Amino acid sequence: MPQPTNVRYYKGVSGARQLLWNTLKAKDTVYVYSAWGRGRYVGIKFYKSFVNESGEKEIKEKVLINPTKRVLTSIRKYAGSSIARTATKDIRALSEENILIKGETFIYDNVYAQLYLREEEISGFEIESSNFIETQRSIFKTLWEMAKPVSSLL
């Protein structure tokens, strides 16, 4: 029997921090669509703690990005640093024409989470639904296979 669907909403910096922290519960790979640059919205001190905790829990990610100049510059600058949760080998790029990535999307376990990061508004939500997640994970994996390793663009 399918599990019931649960939806949770988050607002502001504290909500964004909670949504990110929730990804630390992941039992398997976290699939991420990322516009890159979370730290500036949730605070670098918090983000370093989040990255450190991710390392301790051995959280694995696969991240899809749009290879904009800003994003590629940031990856070059911070790869391997205390604010880099994702290894460069686990980042792939697709052009905005293939998929427009805004904010942050996390797919893990039975959770699909989105976080919109803007100075004027930070908001997010989580949908907990095994049926919904199966479809979303399948879409991510298809796009992952189409994407270029980011290392080829650096």
Number of C-alpha atoms within 10 A of each C-alpha: 3 7 10 9 13 10 12 11 15 18 17 18 16 13 18 24 21 13 23 19 17 13 19 20 13 18 13 12 14 21 22 21 24 21 22 20 16 20 16 12 16 19 12 14 11 14 22 17 14 22 20 16 15 20 14 10 13 14 19 19 20 21 26 27 26 25 19 14 9 12 16 18 12 13 21 12 11 12 14 13 12 14 20 18 21 20 15 18 11 14 22 24 25 21 14 13 7 12 14 13 17 17 19 21 22 22 25 22 19 18 23 22 23 25 25 19 22 11 9 6 11 19 19 22 19 21 18 20 18 17 13 14 18 13 10 16 18 11 11 18 13 10 17 19 10 13 18 18 18 21 15 8 10 11
